[in-house]
Amino acid sequence: MRRLAAAVLAVVLASPAVPHAQGPPSRVPRMGVLSIGTDPAGPLPPQWVAFFEGLRALGYVDAETIRVERGFAGGRAERVTELAKAMVTSKVDVIVVTGTREVAAARQATRTIPIVTVVASDPVESGIASSLSRPGGNITGLSFLSPEVRGKQLELLKEVFPKITRIAVLLDPTMSSTSSPDLGNDTEIARQVGLQAQILEVRSAEELEGAFRIAIERRAGAFLVRAHPVFRDNQKRLVDLAAKSGLPAMYPWKEFVESWRPYDIWAESGRLVPACRHLRGQDPQRTEAR
């Protein structure tokens, strides 16, 4: 996350200063944050704490040395596109996106403003990047090779709990509707390791309890939680429900069971921000995707 913050900042720093006759300080760079999730009304969740810590470590503090324009869609997919267009219209210096859907919306809105991804699926196979070492275009950031990761997760579950035959996969169908390798065939991935997958759709926090109830009724032996915003935004409730069920669960990140520990990947993304073209002269085409 810290390196991702660095990439974002590099973009902002390269932005041309506003000319002044008396030579006052250059204008404060502006960063757009685009997410399908809900804008937290209270304390920032740990992933955003880590992200802004990554920026702060490089000397960038919101409302002081950088201005952050928040674009949270509140779980509504159609809002993501609208927010991306609004950021481009307002001429932010860099756009930070938090997932595959957001990457697609930002890329559709602009091919010139640098886009930094916090977590995206395999960027090469999805057509977002030419390669990890040289992404090309105006996109860089961190990738999350989900199909491969999920396969390893299920292999580990099967090894630790060899008697498991069914696994409940919790996912948000509004995210799985996009064409992305991150949203691969969970049923096939499970079959390859000798498990039967039960797909349980969760679109909001209100549907979590019902999903767990159905999983237990169908005699699932464990849970696999996808890396979707609805689960990230409700991780404490999710972990509590899993613990109450008495069944093992596999989460996308360790922070689901380590309350308020900084998200390493988000801190990494915070450091990638300044590495982009408009911040320190670094072309995003040459900023390695990780």
C-alpha positions as CSV (number, residue, x, y, z in Angstrom):
1,M,0.0,0.0,0.0
2,R,2.9,2.4,0.8
3,R,4.3,1.9,-2.7
4,L,0.9,2.5,-4.3
5,A,0.7,5.7,-2.3
6,A,4.0,6.6,-3.8
7,A,2.8,6.0,-7.3
8,V,-0.3,8.2,-6.7
9,L,1.9,11.0,-5.4
10,A,4.3,10.9,-8.2
11,V,1.4,11.7,-10.5
12,V,0.3,14.7,-8.5
13,L,3.8,16.1,-8.0
14,A,4.4,16.3,-11.8
15,S,1.3,18.5,-12.3
16,P,2.2,21.9,-13.6
17,A,2.2,24.6,-11.0
18,V,-0.3,27.5,-11.3
19,P,1.7,30.6,-12.4
20,H,1.7,33.6,-10.0
21,A,3.3,37.0,-10.4
22,Q,4.7,37.1,-6.9
23,G,5.7,33.5,-6.9
24,P,3.5,31.9,-4.2
25,P,3.5,28.2,-3.6
26,S,2.4,25.9,-6.5
27,R,-1.2,24.7,-6.4
28,V,-2.1,21.8,-4.2
29,P,-2.5,18.6,-6.3
30,R,-5.8,16.8,-6.4
31,M,-6.5,13.1,-6.1
32,G,-9.8,11.4,-6.9
33,V,-10.7,8.3,-4.9
34,L,-13.3,6.1,-6.7
35,S,-15.0,3.2,-4.9
36,I,-18.2,1.3,-5.2
37,G,-18.2,1.1,-1.4
38,T,-19.9,3.4,1.1
39,D,-18.2,6.5,2.3
40,P,-17.6,6.0,6.0
41,A,-19.4,8.5,8.1
42,G,-17.4,7.8,11.2
43,P,-13.7,6.7,11.7
44,L,-12.0,5.6,8.6
45,P,-11.9,1.8,8.1
46,P,-8.4,0.2,8.4
47,Q,-7.8,0.0,4.7
48,W,-8.2,3.7,4.2
49,V,-6.2,4.5,7.3
50,A,-3.3,2.5,5.8
51,F,-3.7,4.3,2.4
52,F,-3.5,7.8,3.9
53,E,-0.7,6.7,6.2
54,G,1.2,5.7,3.0
55,L,0.6,9.2,1.6
56,R,1.5,10.9,4.8
57,A,4.8,9.0,5.0
58,L,5.7,10.8,1.7
59,G,4.7,14.2,3.0
60,Y,1.1,14.3,1.6
61,V,-1.7,15.2,4.1
62,D,-5.3,15.5,3.0
63,A,-6.5,19.2,2.9
64,E,-2.9,20.4,3.5
65,T,-0.5,19.2,0.8
66,I,-3.0,17.3,-1.3
67,R,-6.7,17.5,-1.8
68,V,-8.8,14.3,-2.0
69,E,-12.0,14.2,-3.9
70,R,-14.0,11.2,-2.6
71,G,-16.3,9.3,-5.0
72,F,-18.1,6.5,-3.1
73,A,-21.0,4.9,-5.0
74,G,-22.7,3.5,-1.9
75,G,-22.9,0.0,-3.4
76,R,-24.7,1.3,-6.5
77,A,-22.9,0.1,-9.6
78,E,-24.4,2.7,-11.9
79,R,-23.0,5.5,-9.7
80,V,-19.4,4.4,-10.3
81,T,-19.5,5.5,-14.0
82,E,-21.1,8.8,-13.1
83,L,-18.5,9.5,-10.4
84,A,-15.6,8.6,-12.7
85,K,-16.9,11.1,-15.3
86,A,-17.3,13.8,-12.7
87,M,-13.7,13.3,-11.6
88,V,-12.4,13.7,-15.1
89,T,-14.6,16.8,-15.7
90,S,-13.1,18.3,-12.5
91,K,-9.6,17.6,-13.8
92,V,-8.1,15.7,-10.9
93,D,-4.4,14.8,-11.3
94,V,-4.8,11.1,-10.5
95,I,-7.6,8.7,-9.9
96,V,-7.2,5.9,-7.3
97,V,-9.6,3.0,-7.8
98,T,-10.4,0.2,-5.4
99,G,-11.5,-2.7,-7.6
100,T,-12.1,-4.1,-11.1
101,R,-15.4,-2.4,-11.7
102,E,-13.9,1.0,-10.8
103,V,-10.9,0.4,-13.0
104,A,-13.2,-0.2,-16.0
105,A,-15.3,2.9,-15.2
106,A,-12.2,5.2,-14.8
107,R,-10.6,3.8,-17.9
108,Q,-13.7,4.5,-19.9
109,A,-13.8,8.0,-18.6
110,T,-10.2,8.9,-19.4
111,R,-7.2,7.6,-21.3
112,T,-4.9,10.5,-20.1
113,I,-5.3,11.0,-16.3
114,P,-3.3,8.4,-14.5
115,I,-5.3,5.6,-12.8
116,V,-3.8,3.7,-9.8
117,T,-5.5,0.5,-8.7
118,V,-5.5,-0.6,-5.1
119,V,-6.7,-4.2,-5.9
120,A,-7.6,-5.4,-9.3
121,S,-7.9,-8.8,-10.9
122,D,-5.2,-10.1,-13.3
123,P,-4.7,-6.9,-15.3
124,V,-3.1,-8.6,-18.2
125,E,-5.8,-11.2,-18.9
126,S,-8.6,-8.6,-18.3
127,G,-7.0,-6.3,-20.9
128,I,-6.2,-3.5,-18.5
129,A,-2.4,-3.8,-18.9
130,S,-0.1,-5.1,-21.6
131,S,2.2,-6.7,-18.9
132,L,2.8,-6.3,-15.2
133,S,6.3,-4.8,-15.8
134,R,5.1,-2.4,-18.4
135,P,1.3,-1.9,-18.0
136,G,1.0,0.6,-20.9
137,G,-1.7,3.2,-21.2
138,N,-2.6,5.3,-18.1
139,I,-3.1,2.5,-15.5
140,T,-0.8,1.1,-12.9
141,G,-1.1,-0.3,-9.3
142,L,-1.6,-3.6,-7.5
143,S,-3.1,-6.7,-8.9
144,F,-4.8,-9.6,-7.1
145,L,-4.7,-12.8,-9.1
146,S,-7.9,-14.1,-7.6
147,P,-8.6,-17.4,-9.5
148,E,-5.1,-18.7,-8.6
149,V,-5.5,-17.4,-5.0
150,R,-8.9,-19.0,-4.5
151,G,-7.6,-22.3,-5.8
152,K,-4.8,-22.2,-3.2
153,Q,-7.2,-21.2,-0.5
154,L,-9.4,-24.2,-1.3
155,E,-6.5,-26.6,-1.4
156,L,-5.4,-25.4,2.0
157,L,-8.9,-25.8,3.4
158,K,-9.1,-29.3,2.0
159,E,-5.7,-30.2,3.5
160,V,-6.6,-28.9,7.0
161,F,-10.2,-30.2,6.9
162,P,-10.0,-33.3,4.7
163,K,-13.6,-34.3,5.4
164,I,-15.1,-31.2,3.8
165,T,-17.1,-31.9,0.7
166,R,-19.2,-28.7,0.3
167,I,-18.1,-25.1,0.6
168,A,-20.3,-22.0,0.6
169,V,-18.9,-19.2,-1.6
170,L,-20.1,-15.8,-0.6
171,L,-20.0,-13.2,-3.4
172,D,-21.7,-10.1,-4.6
173,P,-23.4,-10.9,-7.9
174,T,-23.3,-7.2,-9.0
175,M,-19.5,-7.5,-8.9
176,S,-19.5,-11.0,-10.6
177,S,-21.5,-9.7,-13.5
178,T,-18.4,-8.0,-15.0
179,S,-16.1,-9.9,-17.4
180,S,-13.0,-10.3,-15.3
181,P,-10.7,-13.3,-14.4
182,D,-11.1,-12.1,-10.8
183,L,-14.7,-13.2,-11.1
184,G,-13.9,-16.7,-12.4
185,N,-15.9,-19.8,-12.2
186,D,-15.9,-20.7,-8.5
187,T,-17.8,-23.9,-9.1
188,E,-15.0,-25.1,-11.4
189,I,-12.2,-24.0,-9.1
190,A,-13.8,-25.9,-6.3
191,R,-14.4,-29.0,-8.4
192,Q,-10.7,-29.1,-9.2
193,V,-9.8,-29.6,-5.6
194,G,-12.7,-32.1,-4.9
195,L,-15.2,-29.7,-3.5
196,Q,-18.8,-28.9,-4.3
197,A,-19.4,-25.1,-4.3
198,Q,-22.6,-23.6,-3.1
199,I,-22.8,-20.0,-4.4
200,L,-24.5,-17.6,-2.0
201,E,-25.3,-14.1,-3.3
202,V,-24.9,-11.2,-0.9
203,R,-25.6,-7.6,-2.1
204,S,-25.8,-5.8,1.2
205,A,-25.1,-6.2,4.9
206,E,-28.8,-7.1,5.5
207,E,-28.3,-10.3,3.4
208,L,-25.3,-11.6,5.4
209,E,-27.2,-13.4,8.1
210,G,-29.5,-15.1,5.6
211,A,-26.6,-16.3,3.6
212,F,-25.0,-18.0,6.6
213,R,-28.4,-19.6,7.5
214,I,-28.8,-21.0,4.1
215,A,-25.2,-22.3,4.1
216,I,-25.8,-24.2,7.3
217,E,-29.1,-25.6,6.1
218,R,-27.3,-26.9,3.0
219,R,-24.6,-28.5,5.2
220,A,-21.7,-26.5,3.9
221,G,-18.5,-27.5,5.6
222,A,-16.7,-24.2,5.3
223,F,-17.0,-20.7,3.8
224,L,-15.0,-18.9,1.1
225,V,-15.4,-15.1,1.1
226,R,-14.8,-13.2,-2.1
227,A,-12.9,-9.9,-2.1
228,H,-15.9,-7.8,-2.7
229,P,-16.7,-4.4,-1.1
230,V,-19.8,-5.6,0.7
231,F,-17.7,-8.0,2.8
232,R,-14.8,-5.5,3.2
233,D,-17.2,-2.9,4.5
234,N,-18.9,-5.3,7.0
235,Q,-15.9,-7.5,7.9
236,K,-16.6,-7.5,11.7
237,R,-20.1,-8.7,11.3
238,L,-19.0,-11.2,8.7
239,V,-16.3,-12.7,11.0
240,D,-18.8,-12.8,13.9
241,L,-21.3,-14.7,11.9
242,A,-18.7,-17.2,10.7
243,A,-17.5,-17.7,14.3
244,K,-21.1,-18.2,15.4
245,S,-21.6,-20.9,12.8
246,G,-18.7,-22.9,14.1
247,L,-17.5,-23.5,10.5
248,P,-14.0,-22.7,9.2
249,A,-13.8,-19.7,6.8
250,M,-11.3,-18.4,4.3
251,Y,-11.1,-14.7,3.8
252,P,-9.4,-12.6,1.1
253,W,-7.1,-10.8,3.5
254,K,-5.7,-11.4,7.0
255,E,-7.1,-8.1,8.2
256,F,-10.6,-9.7,8.3
257,V,-9.5,-11.4,11.6
258,E,-7.0,-8.9,12.8
259,S,-9.0,-5.9,13.8
260,W,-7.6,-2.4,12.9
261,R,-4.2,-3.6,11.8
262,P,-3.0,-1.6,8.8
263,Y,-3.8,-3.1,5.4
264,D,-0.4,-3.7,3.9
265,I,-1.7,-3.7,0.3
266,W,-3.5,-0.4,0.9
267,A,-0.5,1.2,2.4
268,E,1.4,-0.1,-0.6
269,S,-1.1,1.6,-3.0
270,G,-0.7,4.9,-1.1
271,R,3.0,4.9,-2.0
272,L,2.3,4.2,-5.6
273,V,0.3,7.3,-6.1
274,P,3.3,9.7,-6.3
275,A,5.0,7.5,-8.8
276,C,2.6,8.5,-11.6
277,R,3.3,10.8,-14.5
278,H,1.8,14.1,-13.2
279,L,3.4,14.0,-9.8
280,R,7.1,13.4,-10.3
281,G,7.4,12.9,-14.0
282,Q,6.9,9.2,-13.9
283,D,5.0,7.9,-16.8
284,P,2.3,5.3,-15.6
285,Q,3.2,3.2,-18.6
286,R,6.6,2.7,-17.0
287,T,5.3,2.3,-13.4
288,E,5.4,-1.4,-12.7
289,A,2.1,-3.0,-11.7
290,R,2.5,-5.4,-8.8
